[in-house]
């Protein structure tokens, strides 16, 4: 299969995944009632929580396919960046493929770390509703937290 055919296939897959992601977002936002009220509601045998999981899987596939797309076009990205930098610096230079790969891997590591830090910041900053804390004794809150993911447990 030629490189052009692979790029076209990746682009078509990206379009299909993007449209699926858009569709699931619209279903969750406009078809279902808001999250807390949606308990018991279902669409085609799937609950609100099931649809949220489907949306997350589609989002993950989208992110991985975008990563593949960027990898397939990495030499073009590096060419554009070096051309812009050459104009800015006033002298031309060219990066070999090994250096381009190292820059790409470094950029990916930085991007993953930034996303990880943002997730950690959100996890450390989340707060329970104050009305729930006042209404329920600490033992009930502790029992309720056992059913939540380990990241959110307080007991």
N, C-alpha and C positions, 0 to 999 in steps of 0.2 A: 504494500500500500504506500503510495507516495506521501510526502510530507504535506502537500496541499490537501490531499484527501483526509489525512488525519486531522489537520487544522479545521477543515470544514466539519468533520464529524464531531470534534470537540465543541465547536461553535453551535452546532445544532443541539447537542446534548445540553449545553449551557442554556440555550433558549428554552428548551423543554423544562429543565429543572427550574429556571427562573419563573416561568409561567405557572408551574405547579406550586412554587413557594408563594407567589402572588395570590393564587387561588386559595390556598390554605389560610393565608393571612386574612383574606376577605371573609372566608367562612367563619373563622374564629372571631373576627371583629363584628361582623354584621348579621350573621345567621344565628349564632348562639347568643344567649343572654350573657351579661358580664360574668366573669369567672366564678365568684362565690354563689351566684344565683343559678348557675348552670348545672348544679348537682342534679342528676337524674335525667337530664336532657340527653338525647342521642341523635345522631345523624347517620343513617345507613349502618346501624348497629354499633357505632363508635361513640363513646362519651367525649365530653369536652377535653378531658385529660388525654384520651387516646389521640385526639386531633392535635393537641399540643405536642405530643410525642412524634406524630407524623411530621408536623412542621419542623421540629428540631432535626429529624433525620434528613428531610429534604434540604434544610439549611446547611447541614454538614456536607451533604453531597455537592451542593452548590459551591461551598468554600473549597472543597477538594478539587472540583473541576476548574474553578477559577485559578487555583494554584497550578494545575496542569497546563492551563491556557497560557499563563505567564511564563512557565518553564519552556513551553514550545516557542514563545516569542522573545526569549530572554536576550538573544543576540541583537534583535531589533531594539529592545529597550536600552541595552547598553550602548548601541550605536547612537541613538537619539541623545542619551545623557552625555556621552563623550563629545558629540557635536556641539551641544549647548555649552558644555564646560570649556571646550576649545574656543568658542566665540567669546565667552566671558573672560577667559584668561589671555586671549590674544595669541596663543600658540597652539598648534595642533598636536594631538597625541592619540595613540590607539592602544587599546587594551587587548592583550591576547586572551584566548578562550579560558585558560586556566585562571587568570586574574578575574575575569568576568564571573566565572563559577564561584570563586571565593567571595566576591562581593555579593552575589546572589544568595549564597548560603548564610553569609553574615547578616544580610538584610532580613532573611527569613527568621533567623534566630532572634534578632532585635524585635521583629513584629510579634512573634510568638510570646516573647517575654513581656512586651507591652500589654498584650491581651491578657496574659496571665496575671500581671499586676493589677489591671483593671478589674478582673474577676475577684482577686483577693481583696481589693479595696471594697468592692460591693459586698462581699461576704462578711467582711469585718464591720461594715457600716450599717447593715440591715438592722432594723429595730422592730420589736413586736409592738402591736397596737397597745396604747396605754390603757384603753378601756378593757382589754382582755386581761391585762396584768392586774388591774384593780378588782375585776369581777371574779376572778378565779383564784383560789388559794394556790400557793407555790407547789404543793404536791400534785395538783391537777395539771398545772402548766408543765411540770416535770414529766408526768405520764404522757401528756400530749406531745412533748418534744421527742419521746422515744420512737414515735412513728414518723418523725421527720428525718430528712437525710442527715447523716452524721455532721455535716458542715454546720447545720443550724441548731444542733443540740446544745442545750444550756445546762443540763444536769449530768 
